[in-house]
Amino acid sequence: MKKFSDALAQDRDFEFLGELFKYKLVHWSVITSIVDDGGRNGKDPTATEQVQELIDLIPDFLDEDNDGPARMKALLGGKDKPVPIGQVNALYEWLLEVTSGRPTEQPSPSPGGRGKTGAS
């Protein structure tokens, strides 16, 4: 018998910027909101808006134990200890991957054609 619950991670703890957090499974609408227009009336978001959207969504993935969402908001919003944008993006992609059960990395491209053989 296929037991889908076995596919869910049991250890949900992770470290970010020296602090420990626990992620939670989120409602599917949180994940699909990422690809939705988000009420921007068809306008492409600026880079600042895109990063702010990530920062606003990350706490939604965190368990409320030990004030996880509030601590993450403080870390990501702190001007005294800036967080590199690459770390914000990496955390967000990882949270999407572990909560959706699907990898976010793009597959590496396959070389075109059949390649060379001894006869060619």
VOLODO-929949 format. One record per residue (C-alpha): residue number from 0; residue in one letter; x, y, z. Coordinates in steps of 0.5 Angstrom, whole numbers, plus 2048, in hexadecimal, padded with zeros to 3 digits. Example, Ala and Ser with C-alpha at 12.3 -4.5 7.8 and 13.67 -1.06 7.14 Angstrom:
BEGIN
[0; 'A'; [819; 7F7; 810]] [1; 'S'; [81B; 7FE; 80E]] 
END
This chain:
BEGIN
[0; 'M'; [800; 800; 800]] [1; 'K'; [803; 807; 7FE]] [2; 'K'; [803; 80B; 804]] [3; 'F'; [803; 812; 802]] [4; 'S'; [804; 815; 809]] [5; 'D'; [80B; 811; 809]] [6; 'A'; [80E; 816; 804]] [7; 'L'; [80D; 81C; 809]] [8; 'A'; [813; 81E; 80C]] [9; 'Q'; [813; 81D; 814]] [10; 'D'; [819; 821; 816]] [11; 'R'; [817; 828; 814]] [12; 'D'; [81C; 82C; 818]] [13; 'F'; [821; 831; 814]] [14; 'E'; [826; 836; 816]] [15; 'F'; [826; 83D; 812]] [16; 'L'; [82B; 842; 814]] [17; 'G'; [82D; 83F; 81B]] [18; 'E'; [826; 83E; 81D]] [19; 'L'; [822; 838; 81D]] [20; 'F'; [81B; 837; 81A]] [21; 'K'; [816; 832; 818]] [22; 'Y'; [812; 832; 812]] [23; 'K'; [80B; 830; 811]] [24; 'L'; [806; 82D; 80C]] [25; 'V'; [802; 833; 809]] [26; 'H'; [7FC; 833; 805]] [27; 'W'; [7FC; 832; 7FE]] [28; 'S'; [7FA; 839; 7FD]] [29; 'V'; [800; 83C; 800]] [30; 'I'; [804; 838; 7FA]] [31; 'T'; [800; 83A; 7F5]] [32; 'S'; [800; 841; 7F7]] [33; 'I'; [807; 842; 7F4]] [34; 'V'; [805; 841; 7ED]] [35; 'D'; [7FF; 845; 7ED]] [36; 'D'; [7FF; 84C; 7EB]] [37; 'G'; [7FE; 84E; 7F2]] [38; 'G'; [7F9; 854; 7F1]] [39; 'R'; [7FE; 858; 7ED]] [40; 'N'; [7FA; 859; 7E7]] [41; 'G'; [7FE; 855; 7E2]] [42; 'K'; [804; 85A; 7E3]] [43; 'D'; [80B; 857; 7E4]] [44; 'P'; [80D; 857; 7EB]] [45; 'T'; [814; 85B; 7EC]] [46; 'A'; [81A; 858; 7EF]] [47; 'T'; [818; 85B; 7F6]] [48; 'E'; [811; 858; 7F6]] [49; 'Q'; [813; 851; 7F4]] [50; 'V'; [818; 851; 7FA]] [51; 'Q'; [813; 854; 7FF]] [52; 'E'; [80E; 84F; 7FC]] [53; 'L'; [813; 849; 7FE]] [54; 'I'; [815; 84D; 805]] [55; 'D'; [80D; 84D; 806]] [56; 'L'; [80C; 846; 805]] [57; 'I'; [811; 843; 808]] [58; 'P'; [80E; 843; 80F]] [59; 'D'; [808; 840; 80D]] [60; 'F'; [80C; 83A; 80C]] [61; 'L'; [80E; 83A; 813]] [62; 'D'; [80C; 836; 81A]] [63; 'E'; [809; 83B; 81F]] [64; 'D'; [80D; 837; 824]] [65; 'N'; [813; 83C; 827]] [66; 'D'; [810; 842; 823]] [67; 'G'; [813; 83F; 81D]] [68; 'P'; [80F; 844; 818]] [69; 'A'; [810; 84A; 81C]] [70; 'R'; [818; 848; 81D]] [71; 'M'; [818; 847; 816]] [72; 'K'; [815; 84E; 814]] [73; 'A'; [81A; 851; 819]] [74; 'L'; [820; 84E; 816]] [75; 'L'; [81E; 850; 80E]] [76; 'G'; [81C; 857; 810]] [77; 'G'; [822; 859; 814]] [78; 'K'; [826; 85E; 811]] [79; 'D'; [82C; 85D; 816]] [80; 'K'; [82D; 856; 813]] [81; 'P'; [82B; 856; 80C]] [82; 'V'; [82A; 84F; 809]] [83; 'P'; [82C; 84E; 802]] [84; 'I'; [827; 84D; 7FD]] [85; 'G'; [82A; 846; 7FB]] [86; 'Q'; [828; 843; 802]] [87; 'V'; [821; 846; 802]] [88; 'N'; [820; 843; 7FB]] [89; 'A'; [824; 83C; 7FD]] [90; 'L'; [81F; 83C; 804]] [91; 'Y'; [819; 83D; 800]] [92; 'E'; [81A; 838; 7FA]] [93; 'W'; [81C; 833; 800]] [94; 'L'; [816; 834; 804]] [95; 'L'; [812; 833; 7FD]] [96; 'E'; [815; 82D; 7FC]] [97; 'V'; [815; 82A; 802]] [98; 'T'; [80D; 82C; 803]] [99; 'S'; [80B; 82A; 7FC]] [100; 'G'; [80F; 824; 7FC]] [101; 'R'; [811; 826; 7F5]] [102; 'P'; [818; 828; 7F3]] [103; 'T'; [819; 82F; 7F1]] [104; 'E'; [820; 82F; 7ED]] [105; 'Q'; [81F; 82F; 7E6]] [106; 'P'; [822; 828; 7E3]] [107; 'S'; [828; 829; 7DF]] [108; 'P'; [828; 82A; 7D8]] [109; 'S'; [829; 824; 7D3]] [110; 'P'; [82E; 824; 7CE]] [111; 'G'; [82A; 825; 7C7]] [112; 'G'; [82B; 81F; 7C2]] [113; 'R'; [82D; 818; 7C2]] [114; 'G'; [834; 81A; 7C3]] [115; 'K'; [83A; 817; 7C0]] [116; 'T'; [83B; 80F; 7BF]] [117; 'G'; [841; 80C; 7BC]] [118; 'A'; [83E; 80C; 7B5]] [119; 'S'; [83D; 813; 7B5]] 
END
